[in-house]
Amino acid sequence: MKQVILFVDDDESITAISKQILTEAGHYVLGASSGNEAHALLGIVSPDLLITDLVMPDLEGLELIRLVVKSRPDLRVIPISGEFEMLFLKVAEAFGAKATLQKPFSPNQLVETASRVTAMD
């Protein structure tokens, strides 16, 4: 079954490439360029998976995850970050993220992680 994924990153090239990779893997992918845009979309659509960057200029990914966990505890989340020490990724796991990806990630890592997390019970 085709999974609906909301991919959020303020870097438009990362969003475009990731959307293409996930679409080619058989998913339906929506993109958002900010945490605020993603939060607004979550009021309209019900994705199966949220993949979000953690460091963004408006609503940061950790805050987005915190809001999502409160309003949609069933929504699976994969945070992504290029932050060197991975502290934000560890905090995101504490907030309930099912897996994390450190930038840069390969197309195979993205598809495998998304598929594994959407298959979780």
Secondary structure, DSSP 8 states (H G I E B T S, - for coil): ---EEEEE-S-HHHHHHHHHHHHHTT-EEEEESSHHHHHHHHTT---SEEEEES--SSS-HHHHHHHHHHH-TTSEEEEEE--TT-HHHHHHHHTT-S--EESS--HHHHHHHHHHHHT--
